[in-house]
């Protein structure tokens, strides 16, 4: 037998030591039932807790511009558009490259004709697949089927991860978990069986993970550390064979990401400063997992949660010291070391990133959905630390106790996940947790505005401004609400402040132009529409409204030019055809005018139909 084979055999012999309980025949039969039905049990808990999210809408936090307001782009997009351009199909996002995530959004939009329930269903399916992979990983580490099932169920129903299921933009993390875990399992299989097909599957899944979310770039480090810890060699034959595949994955991802994603916005930074400020993320995740209280929709650091987490970390260190003799002489020590590395490796990328807002308060410090992958490593490490206790308990008692914990967590999650049912519930809960967050009032104001409740929108924008006097976007949106309410002078006052605070603010000049137009200041409106077009040069509505102002101002030729431009940008814009027909008629081009009214009528314009009947003898 070769030395390499002997090492593998010794490794498997060590794995045999990792038994949680001594089993009798009755327990063996019970465990056999678990092994045959675990996937049904996991599915049952997911359905019981999370099926309700099918009826949820959206939260108003990122999912509005990624999905809801981006639905038309998603429904008309081709997959190739996602890879060779803005991977989100939205100008509202830059600095990230997640084409696989957007491809799943495109698929949902086109299959479901824009219905949100299918987006939620896809999240549920991905979460279920991730749970099955977690169970598989635990079994690979030779935990019993009972322990593996209970640990998987706790991760599955834990309220800390409600955001992963109910918040649609967490799709990237779900894809990362599914592809990342599957890739890792294939890598372990390749190390043991040395089959090229497993290496190929590992590479393909790894590349998919890379293209799902940036955190995946740490996965090759995870594979390398696994080989180093369990094989005690830096460069084995399998690692040397794997490295070229990893390099290709990095090169493909790097080329696409830096070619098409652009740079991070000014309010988003990456580096050592965010890392130092986010150190409290580690104890807060641990605290919320062990004692799931003080859960927030948009978490901000809490000294209470941080201190509780530090206490738990101290307890775990004590457990290690107490049981180190049992741990250090067998496979437990390797697994414990690897899972601690796992936890740190997956929590680190989120700590290196932060958003900074030019506001008087912090919007949020971290998001709970990022905890899912790190906490897989944490729960495995925790199982090692409490194993001396588990070994003294009967298998069926462990199962019953675990199910009780799972049911309690399920009931908690069943109620807590309702927070994510709509923008109203989600953002109102965030305001309750952080009443000084001007951004959250702003987001809820956006929801009320889109829902047509202008008074509530006005109140929330005003609350946002009362917290932050320099919030340009809030002034802009409140100004637009005043315009919709017919209070044009107040609208202009707010928009003047918005433009002064942020001269290139989107829609600032546009909204002010509408207010000036309503007050009869056509010249001023034309000037503002022109400034707006410098910011958004391909806005067909901007050209259309400026054309209307030129027409009212008496400059029919410039009006005609703007209608032409508006129609070229949106050939199915009925109002533009109708109004261009009116201008053409005034310019004594009756045939051209009638042609435009015919087109507008076909596109659904009732006014154009009236113009045809009145001015065109042969409609």
C-alpha positions as CSV (number, residue, x, y, z in Angstrom):
1,X,0.0,0.0,0.0
2,X,1.4,3.4,-0.9
3,X,2.1,6.1,1.7
4,X,-0.7,8.2,0.3
5,X,-3.3,5.4,0.6
6,X,-2.2,4.7,4.1
7,X,-2.8,8.3,5.0
8,X,-6.3,8.2,3.6
9,X,-7.0,4.9,5.4
10,X,-5.7,6.4,8.7
11,X,-7.9,9.4,8.1
12,X,-11.0,7.3,7.6
13,X,-10.1,5.3,10.7
14,X,-10.0,8.5,12.7
15,X,-13.4,9.5,11.3
16,X,-14.8,6.3,12.8
17,X,-14.0,7.8,16.2
18,X,-16.4,10.6,15.6
19,X,-19.5,8.8,16.9
20,X,-21.9,10.8,19.0
21,X,-23.6,7.9,20.8
22,X,-23.2,4.2,21.2
23,X,-26.1,2.6,19.3
24,X,-28.2,-0.4,20.0
25,X,-30.3,-2.2,17.5
26,X,-33.4,-0.1,18.3
27,X,-31.5,3.1,17.8
28,X,-30.1,1.7,14.6
29,X,-33.7,1.2,13.3
30,X,-34.6,4.7,14.4
31,X,-31.6,6.2,12.7
32,X,-32.3,4.2,9.5
33,X,-35.8,5.9,9.4
34,X,-34.2,9.3,9.8
35,X,-31.8,8.6,6.9
36,X,-34.7,7.6,4.7
37,X,-37.0,10.5,5.5
38,X,-34.7,13.5,6.4
39,X,-35.4,15.3,3.2
40,X,-39.2,15.1,3.9
41,X,-38.8,16.3,7.5
42,X,-36.7,19.3,6.3
43,X,-39.3,20.1,3.6
44,X,-42.1,19.8,6.1
45,X,-40.6,22.4,8.4
46,X,-39.8,24.7,5.5
47,X,-43.4,24.5,4.2
48,X,-44.9,25.0,7.7
49,X,-42.7,28.1,8.5
50,X,-42.1,29.7,5.1
51,X,-44.9,28.8,2.7
52,X,-46.6,32.0,3.7
53,X,-43.9,34.1,2.0
54,X,-45.5,33.1,-1.4
55,X,-48.2,35.7,-0.6
56,X,-45.7,38.4,0.4
57,X,-45.0,41.4,-1.9
58,X,-41.7,43.2,-1.4
59,X,-39.9,45.2,1.3
60,X,-39.0,48.4,-0.4
61,X,-35.4,47.9,0.5
62,X,-33.3,47.2,-2.7
63,X,-36.0,44.8,-4.1
64,X,-37.9,47.8,-5.5
65,X,-35.2,48.9,-7.9
66,X,-33.7,45.4,-8.5
67,X,-37.1,43.7,-9.2
68,X,-40.3,45.6,-8.8
69,X,-39.4,48.8,-10.7
70,X,-37.1,46.8,-13.0
71,X,-39.7,44.3,-14.0
72,X,-40.0,45.4,-17.6
73,X,-36.2,45.1,-18.2
74,X,-36.3,41.6,-16.6
75,X,-39.2,40.5,-18.8
76,X,-37.5,41.7,-22.0
77,X,-33.9,40.8,-21.2
78,X,-31.8,38.1,-22.8
79,X,-29.3,36.1,-20.7
80,X,-26.4,37.4,-22.7
81,X,-27.4,41.0,-21.7
82,X,-26.6,40.1,-18.1
83,X,-23.1,38.9,-18.8
84,X,-22.0,41.6,-21.3
85,X,-23.3,44.6,-19.5
86,X,-24.8,45.8,-16.2
87,X,-25.4,42.5,-14.5
88,X,-28.4,44.0,-12.6
89,X,-30.1,45.5,-15.7
90,X,-30.5,48.7,-13.6
91,X,-28.5,51.9,-13.4
92,X,-29.3,52.0,-9.7
93,X,-26.6,49.4,-9.0
94,X,-22.9,49.5,-9.8
95,X,-19.7,48.0,-8.4
96,X,-21.0,44.4,-8.2
97,X,-21.2,41.6,-10.7
98,X,-23.8,38.9,-10.1
99,X,-25.2,37.7,-13.4
100,X,-26.4,34.3,-12.1
101,X,-28.6,36.1,-9.6
102,X,-30.1,38.3,-12.3
103,X,-30.6,35.3,-14.7
104,X,-32.8,33.7,-12.0
105,X,-34.7,37.0,-11.7
106,X,-35.2,37.1,-15.5
107,X,-36.4,33.5,-15.5
108,X,-38.9,34.2,-12.7
109,X,-40.1,37.4,-14.4
110,X,-40.6,35.7,-17.8
111,X,-42.2,32.5,-16.5
112,X,-44.4,34.3,-14.0
113,X,-45.3,37.3,-16.2
114,X,-44.0,39.6,-13.5
115,X,-45.9,38.0,-10.6
116,X,-43.9,38.2,-7.3
117,X,-45.0,34.9,-5.9
118,X,-42.7,33.0,-8.3
119,X,-39.7,35.0,-7.1
120,X,-40.5,33.9,-3.5
121,X,-41.0,30.3,-4.6
122,X,-37.6,30.3,-6.2
123,X,-36.1,31.6,-2.9
124,X,-37.9,28.8,-1.1
125,X,-36.6,26.1,-3.4
126,X,-33.0,27.4,-3.2
127,X,-33.2,27.5,0.6
128,X,-34.5,23.9,0.7
129,X,-31.6,22.8,-1.6
130,X,-29.1,24.6,0.7
131,X,-30.6,22.8,3.7
132,X,-30.2,19.4,2.0
133,X,-26.6,20.3,1.3
134,X,-25.9,21.3,4.9
135,X,-27.3,17.9,6.0
136,X,-25.0,16.2,3.5
137,X,-22.0,18.1,4.7
138,X,-22.7,17.1,8.3
139,X,-22.9,13.5,7.3
140,X,-19.6,13.8,5.4
141,X,-18.0,15.0,8.7
142,X,-19.4,11.8,10.1
143,X,-22.1,13.2,12.4
144,X,-24.9,10.8,13.0
145,X,-28.1,11.3,11.0
146,X,-30.0,12.4,14.0
147,X,-27.4,15.1,14.9
148,X,-27.1,16.1,11.3
149,X,-30.9,16.5,10.9
150,X,-31.4,18.5,14.1
151,X,-28.5,20.8,13.3
152,X,-29.9,21.3,9.8
153,X,-33.4,22.0,11.1
154,X,-32.1,24.6,13.5
155,X,-30.3,26.4,10.7
156,X,-33.4,26.0,8.5
157,X,-36.0,27.5,10.8
158,X,-33.9,29.9,12.8
159,X,-35.4,33.4,12.8
160,X,-31.9,34.9,12.2
161,X,-32.2,33.6,8.6
162,X,-35.8,34.7,7.8
163,X,-34.3,37.4,5.6
164,X,-32.6,34.8,3.4
165,X,-36.0,33.4,2.5
166,X,-38.4,36.4,2.6
167,X,-36.2,39.1,1.1
168,X,-35.8,38.7,-2.6
169,X,-32.4,40.4,-3.0
170,X,-31.0,37.6,-0.7
171,X,-31.1,35.5,-3.9
172,X,-27.4,36.0,-4.4
173,X,-26.7,34.5,-0.9
174,X,-29.0,31.6,-1.5
175,X,-27.2,30.8,-4.8
176,X,-23.8,31.3,-3.2
177,X,-24.8,28.8,-0.5
178,X,-26.2,26.2,-2.9
179,X,-23.4,26.4,-5.4
180,X,-20.7,26.9,-2.8
181,X,-21.7,24.0,-0.6
182,X,-22.2,21.7,-3.7
183,X,-18.8,22.7,-5.0
184,X,-17.2,22.0,-1.7
185,X,-18.8,18.6,-1.4
186,X,-17.7,17.7,-4.9
187,X,-14.1,18.8,-4.0
188,X,-14.1,16.5,-0.9
189,X,-15.5,13.7,-3.1
190,X,-12.7,14.4,-5.6
191,X,-10.1,14.1,-2.8
192,X,-11.4,10.8,-1.7
193,X,-12.3,9.1,-5.0
194,X,-9.9,11.0,-7.3
195,X,-12.3,11.0,-10.2
196,X,-11.9,13.7,-12.8
197,X,-15.7,14.1,-13.1
198,X,-15.9,15.3,-9.5
199,X,-13.2,17.9,-10.2
200,X,-15.1,19.1,-13.2
201,X,-18.4,19.4,-11.3
202,X,-16.5,21.2,-8.5
203,X,-15.1,23.7,-11.0
204,X,-18.4,24.4,-12.8
205,X,-20.2,24.8,-9.4
206,X,-17.4,27.1,-8.2
207,X,-17.7,29.3,-11.3
208,X,-21.5,29.6,-10.8
209,X,-20.9,30.6,-7.2
210,X,-18.4,33.2,-8.3
211,X,-21.0,34.7,-10.7
212,X,-23.7,34.6,-8.0
213,X,-22.0,36.8,-5.3
214,X,-18.5,38.2,-4.7
215,X,-18.1,36.4,-1.3
216,X,-17.5,33.2,-3.3
217,X,-13.9,34.2,-4.1
218,X,-13.0,32.8,-0.7
219,X,-14.1,29.3,-1.6
220,X,-10.7,28.1,-3.0
221,X,-9.1,29.2,0.3
222,X,-11.7,26.9,2.0
223,X,-10.8,24.0,-0.2
224,X,-7.1,24.5,0.3
225,X,-7.4,24.8,4.1
226,X,-9.5,21.6,4.1
227,X,-6.7,19.7,2.3
228,X,-4.1,21.2,4.5
229,X,-5.9,20.5,7.8
230,X,-7.1,17.0,7.0
231,X,-4.2,15.8,4.7
232,X,-1.3,17.6,6.6
233,X,0.2,18.5,3.3
234,X,0.4,21.9,1.6
235,X,0.5,20.7,-2.0
236,X,-1.0,17.2,-2.6
237,X,-1.4,15.9,-6.1
238,X,-5.1,16.7,-6.0
239,X,-4.5,20.3,-4.9
240,X,-1.9,20.8,-7.7
241,X,-4.5,19.5,-10.1
242,X,-7.2,21.8,-8.7
243,X,-5.2,25.0,-8.7
244,X,-5.4,25.6,-12.5
245,X,-9.2,25.3,-12.3
246,X,-9.3,27.8,-9.5
247,X,-7.1,30.2,-11.4
248,X,-9.4,29.9,-14.4
249,X,-12.4,30.7,-12.2
250,X,-10.6,33.8,-10.8
251,X,-9.6,35.0,-14.3
252,X,-13.1,34.6,-15.8
253,X,-14.8,36.3,-12.9
254,X,-12.2,39.0,-12.6
255,X,-12.3,39.9,-16.4
256,X,-16.1,40.0,-16.4
257,X,-16.4,41.8,-13.1
258,X,-13.9,44.6,-13.8
259,X,-15.0,45.0,-17.4
260,X,-18.7,45.4,-16.8
261,X,-19.5,46.2,-13.2
262,X,-18.0,49.6,-12.8
263,X,-16.7,51.1,-9.5
264,X,-18.4,51.2,-6.2
265,X,-20.6,54.3,-5.6
266,X,-19.1,57.0,-3.4
267,X,-21.3,56.0,-0.4
268,X,-19.9,52.5,-0.4
269,X,-16.3,51.6,0.6
270,X,-14.3,48.4,1.0
271,X,-11.2,47.9,3.1
272,X,-9.6,48.0,6.6
273,X,-11.7,50.9,7.9
274,X,-15.1,49.1,7.5
275,X,-13.5,45.9,8.8
276,X,-12.5,47.6,12.1
277,X,-15.9,49.3,12.4
278,X,-17.6,46.0,11.8
279,X,-15.7,43.8,14.3
280,X,-18.8,43.7,16.5
281,X,-20.6,41.8,13.7
282,X,-18.9,38.5,15.0
283,X,-20.3,38.6,18.6
284,X,-23.6,40.0,17.4
285,X,-24.1,37.1,14.9
286,X,-23.2,34.6,17.7
287,X,-25.5,36.3,20.2
288,X,-28.5,36.3,17.8
289,X,-27.9,32.7,16.9
290,X,-27.7,31.3,20.5
291,X,-30.2,33.7,21.9
292,X,-32.4,35.1,19.1
293,X,-33.6,38.3,20.7
294,X,-33.2,41.9,19.5
295,X,-33.6,40.8,15.9
296,X,-33.9,43.8,13.6
297,X,-35.1,44.3,10.0
298,X,-32.1,46.5,9.4
299,X,-29.7,45.8,12.2
300,X,-27.6,48.4,13.9
301,X,-25.0,47.6,16.5
302,X,-26.2,47.2,20.0
303,X,-23.8,47.0,23.0
304,X,-26.2,44.6,24.7
305,X,-26.2,42.2,21.8
306,X,-22.4,42.6,21.4
307,X,-21.7,41.9,25.1
308,X,-24.0,38.8,25.1
309,X,-22.1,37.5,22.1
310,X,-18.7,38.1,23.8
311,X,-20.0,36.2,26.9
312,X,-21.0,33.3,24.7
313,X,-17.5,33.3,23.0
314,X,-16.0,33.1,26.5
315,X,-18.2,30.1,27.3
316,X,-17.1,28.3,24.2
317,X,-13.4,29.0,25.0
318,X,-14.1,27.5,28.5
319,X,-15.7,24.4,26.9
320,X,-12.7,23.9,24.7
321,X,-10.3,24.2,27.6
322,X,-12.4,21.8,29.7
323,X,-12.6,19.2,26.9
324,X,-9.3,19.8,25.1
325,X,-7.9,16.4,26.0
326,X,-10.9,14.7,24.3
327,X,-10.6,17.0,21.3
328,X,-6.9,17.4,20.5
329,X,-6.1,13.7,20.1
330,X,-8.6,12.8,17.3
331,X,-10.5,14.1,14.3
332,X,-12.5,16.5,16.5
333,X,-9.6,18.9,16.7
334,X,-9.3,19.0,12.9
335,X,-12.9,19.6,12.4
336,X,-13.0,22.3,15.1
337,X,-10.1,24.1,13.5
338,X,-11.5,23.9,10.1
339,X,-15.0,25.1,11.1
340,X,-13.6,28.1,13.0
341,X,-11.7,29.0,9.8
342,X,-14.9,28.5,7.9
343,X,-16.8,30.9,10.1
344,X,-14.1,33.6,9.9
345,X,-13.6,33.1,6.2
346,X,-17.3,33.7,5.3
347,X,-18.0,36.5,7.8
348,X,-14.9,38.4,6.7
349,X,-16.0,39.7,3.2
350,X,-19.1,41.4,4.7
351,X,-17.0,43.0,7.4
352,X,-14.7,44.5,4.8
353,X,-17.7,46.3,3.1
354,X,-19.8,49.2,4.4
355,X,-22.2,51.9,3.2
356,X,-21.7,55.4,4.3
357,X,-24.6,57.9,3.9
358,X,-24.2,61.7,4.2
359,X,-26.9,61.6,6.9
360,X,-26.9,62.3,10.6
361,X,-27.3,58.6,11.4
362,X,-26.4,55.1,10.2
363,X,-29.0,53.4,8.1
364,X,-27.8,49.8,9.0
365,X,-24.5,48.3,10.0
366,X,-24.9,44.7,8.7
367,X,-27.6,42.4,7.4
368,X,-28.6,39.1,8.9
369,X,-28.8,37.1,5.7
370,X,-25.0,37.3,5.4
371,X,-24.8,35.1,8.6
372,X,-26.1,32.0,6.9
373,X,-22.9,30.5,5.5
374,X,-20.7,31.6,8.5
375,X,-23.1,30.0,11.0
376,X,-22.9,26.6,9.2
377,X,-19.3,26.5,10.3
378,X,-20.3,27.9,13.7
379,X,-22.9,25.2,14.5
380,X,-20.5,22.4,13.4
381,X,-17.9,23.8,15.8
382,X,-20.5,24.1,18.5
383,X,-21.4,20.4,18.0
384,X,-17.7,19.5,18.6
385,X,-17.6,21.6,21.8
386,X,-20.7,20.1,23.3
387,X,-20.1,16.6,22.1
388,X,-19.0,15.3,25.6
389,X,-22.5,16.2,26.8
390,X,-24.3,14.7,23.8
391,X,-22.4,11.4,24.2
392,X,-24.2,10.9,27.5
393,X,-27.7,11.2,26.1
394,X,-29.8,8.6,24.4
395,X,-30.2,9.1,20.6
396,X,-34.0,9.3,20.8
397,X,-33.9,11.8,23.6
398,X,-31.5,13.9,21.5
399,X,-34.0,13.7,18.7
400,X,-37.0,14.7,20.9
401,X,-35.1,17.6,22.5
402,X,-33.9,18.8,19.1
403,X,-37.4,18.7,17.7
404,X,-38.7,20.7,20.7
405,X,-36.0,23.4,20.0
406,X,-36.9,23.3,16.3
407,X,-40.6,23.7,16.9
408,X,-40.0,26.6,19.3
409,X,-37.7,28.3,16.7
410,X,-40.3,27.5,14.0
411,X,-43.1,29.2,15.9
412,X,-40.8,32.2,16.4
413,X,-39.9,32.3,12.7
414,X,-43.5,31.8,11.6
415,X,-44.4,35.1,13.4
416,X,-41.2,37.0,12.8
417,X,-41.1,36.4,9.0
418,X,-44.3,38.3,8.6
419,X,-42.2,41.4,9.1
420,X,-41.1,41.0,5.5
421,X,-44.6,40.8,4.0
422,X,-44.7,44.3,2.6
423,X,-42.8,47.7,2.6
424,X,-45.2,48.9,5.3
425,X,-44.5,46.1,7.7
426,X,-40.8,45.9,7.0
427,X,-40.0,49.6,7.1
428,X,-42.3,50.3,10.0
429,X,-40.5,47.6,12.0
430,X,-37.1,49.1,11.0
431,X,-38.3,52.5,12.2
432,X,-39.4,51.0,15.5
433,X,-35.9,49.6,16.0
434,X,-34.1,52.8,14.8
435,X,-36.5,55.8,15.0
436,X,-33.7,58.2,14.1
437,X,-33.0,56.6,10.7
438,X,-33.9,59.2,8.2
439,X,-33.3,56.9,5.3
440,X,-36.0,54.4,6.5
441,X,-38.6,57.2,6.6
442,X,-37.5,58.2,3.1
443,X,-37.9,54.6,1.9
444,X,-41.3,54.3,3.5
445,X,-42.3,57.6,1.9
446,X,-41.4,56.1,-1.5
447,X,-43.7,53.2,-0.8
448,X,-46.6,55.5,0.2
449,X,-45.9,57.6,-2.9
450,X,-46.0,54.6,-5.2
451,X,-49.2,53.4,-3.5
452,X,-50.9,56.7,-4.1
453,X,-51.1,57.7,-0.4
454,X,-49.6,61.1,-0.9
455,X,-50.4,62.5,2.6
456,X,-48.5,59.6,4.3
457,X,-45.7,60.0,1.8
458,X,-45.5,63.7,2.6
459,X,-45.4,63.0,6.4
460,X,-42.6,60.4,6.0
461,X,-40.5,62.7,3.8
462,X,-41.0,65.5,6.3
463,X,-39.9,63.2,9.2
464,X,-36.8,62.3,7.2
465,X,-36.0,66.0,6.7
466,X,-36.6,66.8,10.3
467,X,-33.9,64.2,11.2
468,X,-31.4,65.3,8.5
469,X,-31.7,68.8,7.2
470,X,-29.3,68.1,4.4
471,X,-31.1,65.1,2.9
472,X,-31.3,66.1,-0.8
473,X,-33.3,63.1,-2.0
474,X,-36.0,63.7,0.7
475,X,-36.4,67.3,-0.4
476,X,-36.6,66.2,-4.0
477,X,-39.3,63.6,-3.3
478,X,-41.3,65.9,-0.9
479,X,-41.1,68.5,-3.7
480,X,-42.6,66.0,-6.1
481,X,-45.4,65.2,-3.7
482,X,-46.2,68.9,-3.3
483,X,-46.4,69.1,-7.1
484,X,-48.8,66.2,-7.2
485,X,-50.9,67.9,-4.6
486,X,-51.0,71.1,-6.6
487,X,-48.8,73.1,-4.2
488,X,-46.4,74.2,-6.8
489,X,-44.6,77.0,-4.9
490,X,-43.8,74.7,-2.0
491,X,-42.7,72.1,-4.6
492,X,-40.2,74.6,-6.1
493,X,-38.9,75.6,-2.7
494,X,-38.1,72.0,-1.8
495,X,-36.6,71.3,-5.2
496,X,-34.4,74.4,-5.0
497,X,-33.0,73.0,-1.7
498,X,-32.5,69.5,-3.2
499,X,-30.6,70.9,-6.2
500,X,-28.5,73.2,-4.0
501,X,-27.5,70.3,-1.8
502,X,-26.9,67.9,-4.7
503,X,-26.7,69.6,-8.2
504,X,-26.8,66.3,-10.1
505,X,-29.6,64.8,-8.2
506,X,-31.7,62.6,-10.5
507,X,-35.2,64.1,-11.1
508,X,-34.4,67.3,-9.3
509,X,-34.5,69.6,-12.4
510,X,-37.2,67.4,-13.9
511,X,-39.6,67.8,-11.0
512,X,-38.9,71.5,-10.7
513,X,-39.6,71.9,-14.5
514,X,-43.0,70.3,-14.0
515,X,-43.8,72.7,-11.2
516,X,-42.7,75.7,-13.3
517,X,-44.7,74.5,-16.2
518,X,-47.8,74.2,-14.0
519,X,-47.3,77.8,-12.9
520,X,-47.0,79.1,-16.5
521,X,-43.2,79.6,-16.3
522,X,-42.6,77.9,-19.6
523,X,-39.2,79.4,-20.2
524,X,-38.0,78.4,-16.7
525,X,-39.4,74.9,-17.3
526,X,-37.6,74.6,-20.6
527,X,-34.3,75.5,-18.9
528,X,-34.8,72.9,-16.2
529,X,-35.8,70.2,-18.6
530,X,-32.6,70.9,-20.5
531,X,-30.6,70.6,-17.3
532,X,-32.4,67.3,-16.6
533,X,-31.5,66.0,-20.0
534,X,-27.8,66.5,-19.2
535,X,-28.2,64.1,-16.4
536,X,-30.5,61.6,-18.1
537,X,-30.0,62.2,-21.9
538,X,-32.1,59.2,-23.0
539,X,-35.3,60.1,-21.1
540,X,-38.1,60.1,-23.6
541,X,-40.6,61.6,-21.2
542,X,-38.2,64.6,-20.6
543,X,-38.1,65.3,-24.3
544,X,-41.9,65.0,-24.5
545,X,-42.6,67.4,-21.7
546,X,-40.0,69.9,-23.0
547,X,-41.7,69.6,-26.4
548,X,-45.0,70.5,-24.7
549,X,-43.4,73.6,-23.1
550,X,-41.9,74.7,-26.5
551,X,-45.3,74.4,-28.0
552,X,-46.9,76.5,-25.3
553,X,-44.0,79.0,-25.6
554,X,-44.8,79.2,-29.3
555,X,-41.6,77.6,-30.7
556,X,-43.2,74.9,-32.8
557,X,-40.1,73.9,-34.6
558,X,-38.2,73.0,-31.4
559,X,-41.3,71.4,-30.1
560,X,-41.4,69.2,-33.2
561,X,-37.7,68.2,-32.8
562,X,-38.3,67.1,-29.2
563,X,-41.4,65.1,-30.1
564,X,-39.3,63.4,-32.8
565,X,-36.6,62.6,-30.2
566,X,-39.2,61.3,-27.7
567,X,-40.7,59.0,-30.3
568,X,-37.3,57.7,-31.4
569,X,-36.6,56.7,-27.8
570,X,-40.1,55.2,-27.3
571,X,-41.8,54.3,-30.6
572,X,-45.0,53.2,-28.7
573,X,-45.6,56.5,-26.8
574,X,-49.1,57.4,-28.0
575,X,-49.2,60.9,-26.4
576,X,-46.1,61.9,-28.2
577,X,-47.6,61.0,-31.6
578,X,-50.8,62.8,-30.7
579,X,-49.1,66.0,-29.7
580,X,-46.7,65.9,-32.6
581,X,-49.8,65.6,-34.8
582,X,-51.2,68.8,-33.3
583,X,-47.9,70.7,-33.9
584,X,-47.7,69.4,-37.5
585,X,-51.3,70.5,-38.1
586,X,-50.4,74.0,-36.9
587,X,-47.5,73.9,-39.3
588,X,-50.0,73.1,-42.1
589,X,-48.7,69.6,-42.5
590,X,-52.2,68.0,-42.4
591,X,-51.3,64.6,-44.0
592,X,-48.4,64.1,-41.6
593,X,-50.6,65.2,-38.6
594,X,-53.3,62.7,-39.6
595,X,-50.8,59.9,-39.9
596,X,-49.5,60.6,-36.4
597,X,-53.1,60.6,-35.0
598,X,-53.8,57.3,-36.8
599,X,-50.7,55.8,-35.1
600,X,-51.7,57.3,-31.7
601,X,-55.2,55.9,-32.1
602,X,-53.8,52.4,-32.8
603,X,-51.7,52.8,-29.6
604,X,-54.8,53.6,-27.6
605,X,-55.1,57.4,-27.5
606,X,-58.8,58.5,-27.3
607,X,-57.8,62.2,-27.8
608,X,-56.0,61.2,-31.1
609,X,-59.2,59.5,-32.3
610,X,-61.2,62.7,-31.7
611,X,-58.6,64.7,-33.6
612,X,-58.9,62.2,-36.6
613,X,-62.7,62.5,-36.6
614,X,-62.5,66.3,-36.4
615,X,-59.7,67.3,-38.8
616,X,-59.0,64.3,-41.1
617,X,-61.6,63.6,-43.8
618,X,-60.3,60.1,-44.4
619,X,-59.3,58.6,-41.1
